[in-house]
């Protein structure tokens, strides 16, 4: 692991919400009609009866010339540029299976979808399962609680909105690069603490519970990358992972900066919209939410983790960004 240079990073991923919020046209992309037509035509070939059947479909690139070109540029913007986009164009009137199939095709054009949990699932529904953060083996996407700023364990994460919450559930993103630059000015001592690493404990259902030290900021080949999850680190502290007072303070300062009104961009996705985020440069969070009482109206996002075509120079501690090992099997319904 290389400690980050003590100099600000000048890069398109070092953005401010105050500059982007008034100009959504810079990051909210309307998919062209030829792209939508190709997606729908190929989605019609997919067995859409279940999530499992959708993820077994191998896309036919020969029928996706316009779409492959479009998503090649999207990948560049997310992985080499600003670090996020929101895509529009899929009609909210499409049925759930067609939306998921179109999304699956997109993910495969951006790279290789990878396992997100111990069950080997390539598409995960982000919805309230009645669980609580802080409990052993509980991941944030299983709850309705406030999810603090974090990165996921893949180069890129996608969220497809299937159903909005009754209230809340606002998606929040902040540039980890801008946060780093502000830390250099305010608390350079904490940059060293975060580069040295914080004690991390897996909350994966089928993972080990060994405490490991993970750097938050890392520089490789003059490229800054961030790995951070406040909720997971808080769970590690509750479960007994050792932390110094300075390490705990570093969490509070990082969260305060990410949450600053000038840095944090809030958005609420609508049915059919897709958010794509670079997990090395962009922190994301979610406010808590309240669901509708009807089961079919409850908030649901479909998440995908992608090992992108575009590679990034990163330290060895990012070696687990290529999928969670499958160690568990779902019980038959």
ABEGO torsion letter per residue (X at the ends): XBBBBBBBBBBAABBBAAAAAABAAAABBBBBAAAAAAAAAAAAABBAABAAAAAABBBBAAAAAAAAAAAAAAAAAAAABAGBBBBBGBBAABBAAAAAAAAAAAAAAAEBBBBABAAGBABBBBBBAGBBBGBBGBBAAABABBBBBBBBBBABBBBBBABBBABEGBBBBBBAAAAAAAAAAABAAAAAAAAAEBBBBBABAABBABBBBBBABBBBGGBBBBBBBAAAAAAAAAAGBBBBAAAAAAAAAAAAAAABAAABBBBBBBBGBBBBBBAAABBBBBBBBBBBABAAABBBBBBBBBBBABBBBBBAAAAAAAEBBBABBBBBX
